[in-house]
């Protein structure tokens, strides 16, 4: 397991997002965004840089075809 994934990581990907084949960290970041965490809070929690979080979010947006986190949350919650 990579460093940083032991604190608050998720066990299973969100079933709605599973079809996008996220990496483990992308799944963790998506779940953290859904929990309302900011990029800075995610970076602290998982011991990665802000830039790393931003990179994962960009990859999430590209894989899902959404342009922002609001649309990502709408996709996750079926709205």
FIRODO-957446 format. One line per field, with one value per atom (N, C-alpha, C): residue number from 1; atom name; residue in three letters; x, y, z. Coordinates in nm, 3 decimals, padded with zeros to 5 digits. Layout:
REM residues N
i	c(NUM_...)
at	c(CA_...)
aa	c(ALA_...)
c1	c(X_...)
c2	c(Y_...)
c3	c(Z_...)
END
This chain:
REM residues 79
i	c(1_1_1_2_2_2_3_3_3_4_4_4_5_5_5_6_6_6_7_7_7_8_8_8_9_9_9_10_10_10_11_11_11_12_12_12_13_13_13_14_14_14_15_15_15_16_16_16_17_17_17_18_18_18_19_19_19_20_20_20_21_21_21_22_22_22_23_23_23_24_24_24_25_25_25_26_26_26_27_27_27_28_28_28_29_29_29_30_30_30_31_31_31_32_32_32_33_33_33_34_34_34_35_35_35_36_36_36_37_37_37_38_38_38_39_39_39_40_40_40_41_41_41_42_42_42_43_43_43_44_44_44_45_45_45_46_46_46_47_47_47_48_48_48_49_49_49_50_50_50_51_51_51_52_52_52_53_53_53_54_54_54_55_55_55_56_56_56_57_57_57_58_58_58_59_59_59_60_60_60_61_61_61_62_62_62_63_63_63_64_64_64_65_65_65_66_66_66_67_67_67_68_68_68_69_69_69_70_70_70_71_71_71_72_72_72_73_73_73_74_74_74_75_75_75_76_76_76_77_77_77_78_78_78_79_79_79)
at	c(N_CA_C_N_CA_C_N_CA_C_N_CA_C_N_CA_C_N_CA_C_N_CA_C_N_CA_C_N_CA_C_N_CA_C_N_CA_C_N_CA_C_N_CA_C_N_CA_C_N_CA_C_N_CA_C_N_CA_C_N_CA_C_N_CA_C_N_CA_C_N_CA_C_N_CA_C_N_CA_C_N_CA_C_N_CA_C_N_CA_C_N_CA_C_N_CA_C_N_CA_C_N_CA_C_N_CA_C_N_CA_C_N_CA_C_N_CA_C_N_CA_C_N_CA_C_N_CA_C_N_CA_C_N_CA_C_N_CA_C_N_CA_C_N_CA_C_N_CA_C_N_CA_C_N_CA_C_N_CA_C_N_CA_C_N_CA_C_N_CA_C_N_CA_C_N_CA_C_N_CA_C_N_CA_C_N_CA_C_N_CA_C_N_CA_C_N_CA_C_N_CA_C_N_CA_C_N_CA_C_N_CA_C_N_CA_C_N_CA_C_N_CA_C_N_CA_C_N_CA_C_N_CA_C_N_CA_C_N_CA_C_N_CA_C_N_CA_C_N_CA_C_N_CA_C_N_CA_C_N_CA_C_N_CA_C_N_CA_C_N_CA_C_N_CA_C)
aa	c(UNK_UNK_UNK_UNK_UNK_UNK_UNK_UNK_UNK_UNK_UNK_UNK_UNK_UNK_UNK_UNK_UNK_UNK_UNK_UNK_UNK_UNK_UNK_UNK_UNK_UNK_UNK_UNK_UNK_UNK_UNK_UNK_UNK_UNK_UNK_UNK_UNK_UNK_UNK_UNK_UNK_UNK_UNK_UNK_UNK_UNK_UNK_UNK_UNK_UNK_UNK_UNK_UNK_UNK_UNK_UNK_UNK_UNK_UNK_UNK_UNK_UNK_UNK_UNK_UNK_UNK_UNK_UNK_UNK_UNK_UNK_UNK_UNK_UNK_UNK_UNK_UNK_UNK_UNK_UNK_UNK_UNK_UNK_UNK_UNK_UNK_UNK_UNK_UNK_UNK_UNK_UNK_UNK_UNK_UNK_UNK_UNK_UNK_UNK_UNK_UNK_UNK_UNK_UNK_UNK_UNK_UNK_UNK_UNK_UNK_UNK_UNK_UNK_UNK_UNK_UNK_UNK_UNK_UNK_UNK_UNK_UNK_UNK_UNK_UNK_UNK_UNK_UNK_UNK_UNK_UNK_UNK_UNK_UNK_UNK_UNK_UNK_UNK_UNK_UNK_UNK_UNK_UNK_UNK_UNK_UNK_UNK_UNK_UNK_UNK_UNK_UNK_UNK_UNK_UNK_UNK_UNK_UNK_UNK_UNK_UNK_UNK_UNK_UNK_UNK_UNK_UNK_UNK_UNK_UNK_UNK_UNK_UNK_UNK_UNK_UNK_UNK_UNK_UNK_UNK_UNK_UNK_UNK_UNK_UNK_UNK_UNK_UNK_UNK_UNK_UNK_UNK_UNK_UNK_UNK_UNK_UNK_UNK_UNK_UNK_UNK_UNK_UNK_UNK_UNK_UNK_UNK_UNK_UNK_UNK_UNK_UNK_UNK_UNK_UNK_UNK_UNK_UNK_UNK_UNK_UNK_UNK_UNK_UNK_UNK_UNK_UNK_UNK_UNK_UNK_UNK_UNK_UNK_UNK_UNK_UNK_UNK)
c1	c(00.085_00.000_00.089_00.055_00.133_00.115_00.220_00.212_00.098_00.025_-00.083_-00.219_-00.223_-00.353_-00.404_-00.324_-00.368_-00.457_-00.461_-00.543_-00.674_-00.780_-00.911_-00.938_-00.864_-00.890_-01.022_-01.075_-01.203_-01.178_-01.271_-01.256_-01.304_-01.414_-01.472_-01.505_-01.487_-01.522_-01.672_-01.710_-01.851_-01.904_-02.015_-02.064_-02.097_-02.139_-02.170_-02.043_-01.934_-01.809_-01.721_-01.754_-01.671_-01.651_-01.749_-01.740_-01.632_-01.582_-01.480_-01.338_-01.324_-01.194_-01.092_-01.132_-01.041_-00.927_-00.815_-00.708_-00.754_-00.684_-00.719_-00.723_-00.620_-00.615_-00.723_-00.757_-00.867_-00.998_-01.018_-01.138_-01.140_-01.025_-01.013_-01.042_-00.985_-01.006_-01.153_-01.213_-01.354_-01.442_-01.414_-01.490_-01.469_-01.347_-01.317_-01.389_-01.393_-01.467_-01.616_-01.667_-01.808_-01.836_-01.735_-01.748_-01.733_-01.705_-01.696_-01.559_-01.456_-01.321_-01.268_-01.186_-01.119_-00.994_-00.936_-00.812_-00.705_-00.694_-00.593_-00.617_-00.742_-00.775_-00.745_-00.775_-00.746_-00.596_-00.520_-00.374_-00.319_-00.368_-00.322_-00.360_-00.485_-00.533_-00.455_-00.423_-00.359_-00.209_-00.157_-00.013_00.044_-00.026_00.022_00.018_00.075_00.075_-00.059_-00.082_-00.200_-00.198_-00.081_-00.068_-00.109_-00.073_-00.110_-00.262_-00.325_-00.472_-00.531_-00.482_-00.531_-00.515_-00.402_-00.378_-00.479_-00.509_-00.608_-00.746_-00.782_-00.913_-00.923_-00.818_-00.817_-00.839_-00.773_-00.791_-00.934_-00.991_-01.130_-01.224_-01.202_-01.286_-01.274_-01.152_-01.131_-01.199_-01.187_-01.247_-01.399_-01.455_-01.601_-01.665_-01.584_-01.638_-01.706_-01.685_-01.743_-01.640_-01.688_-01.597_-01.568_-01.641_-01.616_-01.665_-01.630_-01.664_-01.814_-01.884_-02.029_-02.094_-02.050_-02.105_-02.063_-01.942_-01.897_-01.987_-02.016_-02.103_-02.244_-02.292_-02.424_-02.422_-02.313_-02.300_-02.298_-02.224_-02.212_-02.345_-02.425_-02.551_-02.673_-02.650_-02.760_-02.849_-02.791_-02.871_-02.835)
c2	c(-00.118_00.000_00.124_00.222_00.345_00.425_00.500_00.588_00.687_00.713_00.810_00.745_00.624_00.561_00.488_00.483_00.412_00.495_00.626_00.712_00.746_00.680_00.715_00.667_00.569_00.522_00.446_00.429_00.360_00.216_00.128_-00.013_-00.048_00.010_-00.021_00.107_00.108_00.228_00.250_00.375_00.409_00.333_00.257_00.177_00.260_00.383_00.469_00.503_00.520_00.561_00.444_00.323_00.205_00.188_00.227_00.209_00.296_00.394_00.483_00.432_00.323_00.259_00.355_00.420_00.509_00.429_00.494_00.436_00.438_00.370_00.366_00.509_00.589_00.724_00.813_00.796_00.873_00.842_00.714_00.675_00.740_00.743_00.804_00.954_01.020_01.164_01.193_01.114_01.135_01.121_01.021_01.001_01.118_01.167_01.280_01.406_01.428_01.542_01.529_01.408_01.385_01.411_01.391_01.418_01.567_01.647_01.792_01.845_01.762_01.809_01.897_01.993_02.078_02.006_02.056_01.996_01.997_02.107_02.119_02.016_01.997_01.898_01.756_01.729_01.598_01.574_01.674_01.662_01.630_01.701_01.676_01.536_01.498_01.369_01.252_01.261_01.148_01.169_01.276_01.303_01.310_01.386_01.414_01.566_01.613_01.757_01.803_01.931_01.994_01.967_01.978_01.957_01.814_01.717_01.578_01.562_01.624_01.618_01.680_01.796_01.863_01.773_01.706_01.615_01.500_01.444_01.336_01.386_01.505_01.562_01.586_01.635_01.657_01.524_01.418_01.286_01.236_01.261_01.222_01.294_01.423_01.501_01.448_01.418_01.366_01.230_01.142_01.008_01.012_01.104_01.110_01.203_01.291_01.386_01.506_01.525_01.642_01.754_01.876_01.990_02.051_02.007_02.064_01.968_02.000_01.911_01.907_02.014_02.014_01.910_01.905_01.805_01.663_01.652_01.521_01.471_01.558_01.520_01.487_01.561_01.532_01.393_01.359_01.226_01.119_01.145_01.047_01.024_01.129_01.119_01.113_01.095_01.076_01.195_01.314_01.436_01.503)
c3	c(00.000_00.000_00.000_-00.080_-00.086_00.040_00.076_00.192_00.172_00.278_00.271_00.253_00.204_00.182_00.306_00.411_00.530_00.620_00.603_00.687_00.617_00.655_00.603_00.462_00.414_00.279_00.274_00.156_00.140_00.100_00.132_00.101_-00.038_-00.082_-00.212_-00.285_-00.417_-00.492_-00.493_-00.509_-00.525_-00.645_-00.631_-00.743_-00.867_-00.849_-00.964_-01.040_-00.967_-01.030_-01.072_-01.030_-01.061_-01.211_-01.289_-01.435_-01.499_-01.425_-01.480_-01.456_-01.383_-01.360_-01.300_-01.191_-01.120_-01.058_-01.042_-00.962_-00.816_-00.732_-00.589_-00.533_-00.564_-00.508_-00.567_-00.693_-00.752_-00.680_-00.646_-00.570_-00.433_-00.369_-00.236_-00.245_-00.345_-00.362_-00.393_-00.480_-00.514_-00.389_-00.306_-00.184_-00.087_-00.080_00.009_-00.039_-00.169_-00.223_-00.189_-00.200_-00.167_-00.019_00.064_00.208_00.239_00.136_00.155_00.187_00.175_00.205_00.093_00.130_00.032_-00.017_-00.125_-00.176_-00.068_00.005_00.110_00.221_00.259_00.363_00.315_00.188_00.131_00.132_00.092_00.089_00.228_00.327_00.465_00.512_00.488_00.537_00.477_00.350_00.283_00.260_00.322_00.319_00.178_00.097_-00.039_-00.058_-00.166_-00.190_-00.248_-00.233_-00.295_-00.445_-00.506_-00.650_-00.688_-00.605_-00.631_-00.628_-00.530_-00.523_-00.649_-00.688_-00.808_-00.931_-00.941_-01.054_-01.055_-00.937_-00.930_-00.967_-00.921_-00.954_-01.104_-01.165_-01.310_-01.383_-01.338_-01.399_-01.381_-01.264_-01.236_-01.333_-01.349_-01.441_-01.584_-01.626_-01.762_-01.782_-01.684_-01.696_-01.694_-01.619_-01.607_-01.709_-01.768_-01.865_-01.802_-01.672_-01.605_-01.600_-01.589_-01.591_-01.456_-01.353_-01.220_-01.112_-00.989_-00.878_-00.850_-00.878_-00.860_-00.949_-01.074_-01.167_-01.128_-01.073_-01.026_-00.914_-00.818_-00.707_-00.757_-00.854_-00.913_-00.977_-01.044_-01.104_-00.996_-00.888_-00.780_-00.710_-00.699_-00.626_-00.717_-00.846_-00.939_-00.960_-00.952_-00.970_-01.099)
END
